Amino acid sequence: MEWLHGVSYFFGGIFLTNCVPHLVCGVMGRPFQSPFAKPPGEGLSSSTVNVLWGFLNLAIAYLLVCRVGDFDLRSTAHAIAMGLGMLLAGVIMARRFGRFNGGNSPGEA
């Protein structure tokens, strides 16, 4: 695997993970934090904005994972690169959004 492909898969994992809460909340008709809210990333955006933002993230993930190189889910290196991006994004999002949605347990920063 070329290193640039690995970087692309890593960032594809980040965008793939980021699309999930926005699409889920949007389809459920619930507002959720987005970069378009006031203040950005802290205020709530409408469910429609979240569906659009989530879909854009999904499209970017597709481009980074499926259109760069020859991604093979059975390749350990490819799966690790994408998985690390997903893990990093998931932990950061859990910490960030947990502050607003009650997901951080007492004592967590």
mmCIF file of the C-alpha atoms, coordinates in Angstrom:
data_MODEL
# 
_entry.id   MODEL 
# 
loop_
_atom_site.group_PDB 
_atom_site.id 
_atom_site.type_symbol 
_atom_site.label_atom_id 
_atom_site.label_alt_id 
_atom_site.label_comp_id 
_atom_site.label_asym_id 
_atom_site.label_entity_id 
_atom_site.label_seq_id 
_atom_site.pdbx_PDB_ins_code 
_atom_site.Cartn_x 
_atom_site.Cartn_y 
_atom_site.Cartn_z 
_atom_site.occupancy 
_atom_site.B_iso_or_equiv 
_atom_site.pdbx_formal_charge 
_atom_site.auth_seq_id 
_atom_site.auth_comp_id 
_atom_site.auth_asym_id 
_atom_site.auth_atom_id 
_atom_site.pdbx_PDB_model_num 
ATOM 1   C CA . MET A 1 1   ? 0.000   0.000  0.000  1.00 0.00 ? 1   MET A CA 1 
ATOM 2   C CA . GLU A 1 2   ? 1.312   3.424  -0.891 1.00 0.00 ? 2   GLU A CA 1 
ATOM 3   C CA . TRP A 1 3   ? 1.457   5.731  2.103  1.00 0.00 ? 3   TRP A CA 1 
ATOM 4   C CA . LEU A 1 4   ? -0.796  8.290  0.407  1.00 0.00 ? 4   LEU A CA 1 
ATOM 5   C CA . HIS A 1 5   ? -3.488  5.643  0.028  1.00 0.00 ? 5   HIS A CA 1 
ATOM 6   C CA . GLY A 1 6   ? -3.199  4.912  3.753  1.00 0.00 ? 6   GLY A CA 1 
ATOM 7   C CA . VAL A 1 7   ? -3.628  8.600  4.551  1.00 0.00 ? 7   VAL A CA 1 
ATOM 8   C CA . SER A 1 8   ? -6.673  8.720  2.278  1.00 0.00 ? 8   SER A CA 1 
ATOM 9   C CA . TYR A 1 9   ? -8.223  5.668  3.985  1.00 0.00 ? 9   TYR A CA 1 
ATOM 10  C CA . PHE A 1 10  ? -7.501  7.189  7.428  1.00 0.00 ? 10  PHE A CA 1 
ATOM 11  C CA . PHE A 1 11  ? -9.321  10.413 6.535  1.00 0.00 ? 11  PHE A CA 1 
ATOM 12  C CA . GLY A 1 12  ? -12.054 8.402  4.827  1.00 0.00 ? 12  GLY A CA 1 
ATOM 13  C CA . GLY A 1 13  ? -12.622 6.664  8.166  1.00 0.00 ? 13  GLY A CA 1 
ATOM 14  C CA . ILE A 1 14  ? -12.905 10.037 9.877  1.00 0.00 ? 14  ILE A CA 1 
ATOM 15  C CA . PHE A 1 15  ? -15.519 11.280 7.400  1.00 0.00 ? 15  PHE A CA 1 
ATOM 16  C CA . LEU A 1 16  ? -17.386 7.963  7.523  1.00 0.00 ? 16  LEU A CA 1 
ATOM 17  C CA . THR A 1 17  ? -17.651 8.131  11.311 1.00 0.00 ? 17  THR A CA 1 
ATOM 18  C CA . ASN A 1 18  ? -18.679 11.790 11.219 1.00 0.00 ? 18  ASN A CA 1 
ATOM 19  C CA . CYS A 1 19  ? -21.557 11.082 8.845  1.00 0.00 ? 19  CYS A CA 1 
ATOM 20  C CA . VAL A 1 20  ? -23.257 8.677  11.278 1.00 0.00 ? 20  VAL A CA 1 
ATOM 21  C CA . PRO A 1 21  ? -24.580 10.991 14.039 1.00 0.00 ? 21  PRO A CA 1 
ATOM 22  C CA . HIS A 1 22  ? -25.614 13.664 11.564 1.00 0.00 ? 22  HIS A CA 1 
ATOM 23  C CA . LEU A 1 23  ? -27.532 11.255 9.323  1.00 0.00 ? 23  LEU A CA 1 
ATOM 24  C CA . VAL A 1 24  ? -29.116 9.398  12.246 1.00 0.00 ? 24  VAL A CA 1 
ATOM 25  C CA . CYS A 1 25  ? -30.271 12.539 14.062 1.00 0.00 ? 25  CYS A CA 1 
ATOM 26  C CA . GLY A 1 26  ? -31.405 14.140 10.823 1.00 0.00 ? 26  GLY A CA 1 
ATOM 27  C CA . VAL A 1 27  ? -33.448 11.140 9.698  1.00 0.00 ? 27  VAL A CA 1 
ATOM 28  C CA . MET A 1 28  ? -34.979 10.913 13.177 1.00 0.00 ? 28  MET A CA 1 
ATOM 29  C CA . GLY A 1 29  ? -36.006 14.561 12.863 1.00 0.00 ? 29  GLY A CA 1 
ATOM 30  C CA . ARG A 1 30  ? -33.796 15.688 15.741 1.00 0.00 ? 30  ARG A CA 1 
ATOM 31  C CA . PRO A 1 31  ? -31.537 18.735 15.793 1.00 0.00 ? 31  PRO A CA 1 
ATOM 32  C CA . PHE A 1 32  ? -27.830 18.115 16.380 1.00 0.00 ? 32  PHE A CA 1 
ATOM 33  C CA . GLN A 1 33  ? -24.620 20.135 16.600 1.00 0.00 ? 33  GLN A CA 1 
ATOM 34  C CA . SER A 1 34  ? -23.019 21.021 13.289 1.00 0.00 ? 34  SER A CA 1 
ATOM 35  C CA . PRO A 1 35  ? -20.489 23.498 11.907 1.00 0.00 ? 35  PRO A CA 1 
ATOM 36  C CA . PHE A 1 36  ? -23.397 25.596 10.598 1.00 0.00 ? 36  PHE A CA 1 
ATOM 37  C CA . ALA A 1 37  ? -24.991 26.255 13.992 1.00 0.00 ? 37  ALA A CA 1 
ATOM 38  C CA . LYS A 1 38  ? -24.413 29.308 16.168 1.00 0.00 ? 38  LYS A CA 1 
ATOM 39  C CA . PRO A 1 39  ? -21.968 28.971 17.812 1.00 0.00 ? 39  PRO A CA 1 
ATOM 40  C CA . PRO A 1 40  ? -20.395 26.565 15.293 1.00 0.00 ? 40  PRO A CA 1 
ATOM 41  C CA . GLY A 1 41  ? -20.162 23.018 16.608 1.00 0.00 ? 41  GLY A CA 1 
ATOM 42  C CA . GLU A 1 42  ? -22.030 23.845 19.796 1.00 0.00 ? 42  GLU A CA 1 
ATOM 43  C CA . GLY A 1 43  ? -25.453 25.124 18.771 1.00 0.00 ? 43  GLY A CA 1 
ATOM 44  C CA . LEU A 1 44  ? -28.059 22.903 17.187 1.00 0.00 ? 44  LEU A CA 1 
ATOM 45  C CA . SER A 1 45  ? -28.763 22.689 13.471 1.00 0.00 ? 45  SER A CA 1 
ATOM 46  C CA . SER A 1 46  ? -32.025 21.493 11.988 1.00 0.00 ? 46  SER A CA 1 
ATOM 47  C CA . SER A 1 47  ? -32.576 17.893 11.036 1.00 0.00 ? 47  SER A CA 1 
ATOM 48  C CA . THR A 1 48  ? -32.493 18.869 7.340  1.00 0.00 ? 48  THR A CA 1 
ATOM 49  C CA . VAL A 1 49  ? -29.093 20.546 7.695  1.00 0.00 ? 49  VAL A CA 1 
ATOM 50  C CA . ASN A 1 50  ? -27.814 17.444 9.484  1.00 0.00 ? 50  ASN A CA 1 
ATOM 51  C CA . VAL A 1 51  ? -29.019 15.085 6.750  1.00 0.00 ? 51  VAL A CA 1 
ATOM 52  C CA . LEU A 1 52  ? -27.281 17.241 4.133  1.00 0.00 ? 52  LEU A CA 1 
ATOM 53  C CA . TRP A 1 53  ? -24.087 17.524 6.211  1.00 0.00 ? 53  TRP A CA 1 
ATOM 54  C CA . GLY A 1 54  ? -24.097 13.790 6.954  1.00 0.00 ? 54  GLY A CA 1 
ATOM 55  C CA . PHE A 1 55  ? -24.593 12.922 3.286  1.00 0.00 ? 55  PHE A CA 1 
ATOM 56  C CA . LEU A 1 56  ? -21.728 15.220 2.262  1.00 0.00 ? 56  LEU A CA 1 
ATOM 57  C CA . ASN A 1 57  ? -19.483 13.464 4.795  1.00 0.00 ? 57  ASN A CA 1 
ATOM 58  C CA . LEU A 1 58  ? -20.575 10.098 3.384  1.00 0.00 ? 58  LEU A CA 1 
ATOM 59  C CA . ALA A 1 59  ? -19.777 11.224 -0.170 1.00 0.00 ? 59  ALA A CA 1 
ATOM 60  C CA . ILE A 1 60  ? -16.320 12.441 0.886  1.00 0.00 ? 60  ILE A CA 1 
ATOM 61  C CA . ALA A 1 61  ? -15.683 9.144  2.701  1.00 0.00 ? 61  ALA A CA 1 
ATOM 62  C CA . TYR A 1 62  ? -16.664 7.257  -0.447 1.00 0.00 ? 62  TYR A CA 1 
ATOM 63  C CA . LEU A 1 63  ? -14.262 9.296  -2.561 1.00 0.00 ? 63  LEU A CA 1 
ATOM 64  C CA . LEU A 1 64  ? -11.383 8.854  -0.107 1.00 0.00 ? 64  LEU A CA 1 
ATOM 65  C CA . VAL A 1 65  ? -11.888 5.121  0.467  1.00 0.00 ? 65  VAL A CA 1 
ATOM 66  C CA . CYS A 1 66  ? -13.339 3.767  -2.761 1.00 0.00 ? 66  CYS A CA 1 
ATOM 67  C CA . ARG A 1 67  ? -11.869 6.037  -5.408 1.00 0.00 ? 67  ARG A CA 1 
ATOM 68  C CA . VAL A 1 68  ? -8.277  6.356  -4.147 1.00 0.00 ? 68  VAL A CA 1 
ATOM 69  C CA . GLY A 1 69  ? -6.070  3.359  -4.756 1.00 0.00 ? 69  GLY A CA 1 
ATOM 70  C CA . ASP A 1 70  ? -7.654  -0.074 -4.594 1.00 0.00 ? 70  ASP A CA 1 
ATOM 71  C CA . PHE A 1 71  ? -9.159  -0.363 -1.096 1.00 0.00 ? 71  PHE A CA 1 
ATOM 72  C CA . ASP A 1 72  ? -9.476  -3.975 0.031  1.00 0.00 ? 72  ASP A CA 1 
ATOM 73  C CA . LEU A 1 73  ? -11.304 -4.627 3.306  1.00 0.00 ? 73  LEU A CA 1 
ATOM 74  C CA . ARG A 1 74  ? -9.454  -7.961 3.560  1.00 0.00 ? 74  ARG A CA 1 
ATOM 75  C CA . SER A 1 75  ? -6.123  -6.125 3.553  1.00 0.00 ? 75  SER A CA 1 
ATOM 76  C CA . THR A 1 76  ? -5.035  -5.671 7.149  1.00 0.00 ? 76  THR A CA 1 
ATOM 77  C CA . ALA A 1 77  ? -3.110  -2.486 6.335  1.00 0.00 ? 77  ALA A CA 1 
ATOM 78  C CA . HIS A 1 78  ? -6.112  -0.937 4.565  1.00 0.00 ? 78  HIS A CA 1 
ATOM 79  C CA . ALA A 1 79  ? -8.523  -1.902 7.351  1.00 0.00 ? 79  ALA A CA 1 
ATOM 80  C CA . ILE A 1 80  ? -6.165  -0.589 10.049 1.00 0.00 ? 80  ILE A CA 1 
ATOM 81  C CA . ALA A 1 81  ? -5.710  2.751  8.270  1.00 0.00 ? 81  ALA A CA 1 
ATOM 82  C CA . MET A 1 82  ? -9.457  3.294  7.936  1.00 0.00 ? 82  MET A CA 1 
ATOM 83  C CA . GLY A 1 83  ? -10.174 1.838  11.382 1.00 0.00 ? 83  GLY A CA 1 
ATOM 84  C CA . LEU A 1 84  ? -7.712  4.191  13.088 1.00 0.00 ? 84  LEU A CA 1 
ATOM 85  C CA . GLY A 1 85  ? -9.426  7.158  11.438 1.00 0.00 ? 85  GLY A CA 1 
ATOM 86  C CA . MET A 1 86  ? -12.794 5.849  12.618 1.00 0.00 ? 86  MET A CA 1 
ATOM 87  C CA . LEU A 1 87  ? -11.502 5.264  16.159 1.00 0.00 ? 87  LEU A CA 1 
ATOM 88  C CA . LEU A 1 88  ? -9.911  8.705  16.412 1.00 0.00 ? 88  LEU A CA 1 
ATOM 89  C CA . ALA A 1 89  ? -13.022 10.459 15.105 1.00 0.00 ? 89  ALA A CA 1 
ATOM 90  C CA . GLY A 1 90  ? -15.273 8.388  17.363 1.00 0.00 ? 90  GLY A CA 1 
ATOM 91  C CA . VAL A 1 91  ? -13.333 9.196  20.537 1.00 0.00 ? 91  VAL A CA 1 
ATOM 92  C CA . ILE A 1 92  ? -13.097 12.898 19.692 1.00 0.00 ? 92  ILE A CA 1 
ATOM 93  C CA . MET A 1 93  ? -16.798 13.094 18.846 1.00 0.00 ? 93  MET A CA 1 
ATOM 94  C CA . ALA A 1 94  ? -17.795 11.187 21.994 1.00 0.00 ? 94  ALA A CA 1 
ATOM 95  C CA . ARG A 1 95  ? -15.825 13.623 24.142 1.00 0.00 ? 95  ARG A CA 1 
ATOM 96  C CA . ARG A 1 96  ? -17.016 16.707 22.258 1.00 0.00 ? 96  ARG A CA 1 
ATOM 97  C CA . PHE A 1 97  ? -20.698 15.885 21.901 1.00 0.00 ? 97  PHE A CA 1 
ATOM 98  C CA . GLY A 1 98  ? -20.869 14.160 25.284 1.00 0.00 ? 98  GLY A CA 1 
ATOM 99  C CA . ARG A 1 99  ? -20.554 17.591 26.887 1.00 0.00 ? 99  ARG A CA 1 
ATOM 100 C CA . PHE A 1 100 ? -23.817 18.668 25.253 1.00 0.00 ? 100 PHE A CA 1 
ATOM 101 C CA . ASN A 1 101 ? -25.787 15.420 25.297 1.00 0.00 ? 101 ASN A CA 1 
ATOM 102 C CA . GLY A 1 102 ? -24.971 13.992 28.733 1.00 0.00 ? 102 GLY A CA 1 
ATOM 103 C CA . GLY A 1 103 ? -22.591 11.319 27.442 1.00 0.00 ? 103 GLY A CA 1 
ATOM 104 C CA . ASN A 1 104 ? -19.593 12.172 29.624 1.00 0.00 ? 104 ASN A CA 1 
ATOM 105 C CA . SER A 1 105 ? -19.646 10.621 33.064 1.00 0.00 ? 105 SER A CA 1 
ATOM 106 C CA . PRO A 1 106 ? -18.979 12.837 36.098 1.00 0.00 ? 106 PRO A CA 1 
ATOM 107 C CA . GLY A 1 107 ? -15.340 13.757 36.446 1.00 0.00 ? 107 GLY A CA 1 
ATOM 108 C CA . GLU A 1 108 ? -14.548 13.596 32.728 1.00 0.00 ? 108 GLU A CA 1 
ATOM 109 C CA . ALA A 1 109 ? -13.281 16.788 31.149 1.00 0.00 ? 109 ALA A CA 1 
# 
